[in-house]
Amino acid sequence: MNLHFSVHDNLNSKMTKTIEVLKDELKSVRAGRANPALLDRIVVEYYGAPTPLKQLANVSAPEPRLLLIQPFDPSVIHSIEKAINQSELGINPSNDGKIIRLAVPQLTEERRKDLTKLVKKMGEDAKVALRNERRNANDDLKKLQKDGELTEDDLKASLEEVQKMIDKYVKEVEDIISDKEKEIMEV
């Protein structure tokens, strides 16, 4: 069995996971329209335990600028409001005792610019993670060569393959970030 292929497969799965994490993080960055995924990172204090909002309530977007949060247990409504107020969403919740309404305001130009900076930072963090994976894979390949399990030519070819993979994934990150920035800047 070619050990350098297992290094490549391992690298490929780690890079794919990095892309998935980036996509999940970007879902929580609001782009001016209501999306239940905006609340994915909200954690509510529920009977002394931090609990994801998704486990405590139904979240829906009946209109482009409105999110409805319907708690399974009405007694948790104030804890949910507190968690939303403490988040970086910048949306004030209102409730009628049974349902929390979040009116998603139009983004200001300044807020849009702040969000694009945040998105760029998320993209840079993902690229750093990809480069770390590349370094680890290259170290693994060099160790295989040092242990005599790879020839010099195999090592060179494998390192080039790793570079091609990183280039592909970095391009994918840049495309994802570019799409999200366009979505944010869209009025």
Secondary structure, 3 states (H helix, E strand, C coil): CCHHHHHHHHHHHHHHHHHHHHHHHHHCCCCCCCCHHHHCCCEEEECCEEEEHHHCEEEEEEECCEEEEEECCHHHHHHHHHHHHHCCCCCCEEECCCCEEEECCCCCHHHHHHHHHHHHHHHHHHHHHHHHHHHHHHHHHHHHHHCCCCCHHHHHHHHHHHHHHHHHHHHHHHHHHHHHHHHHHCC
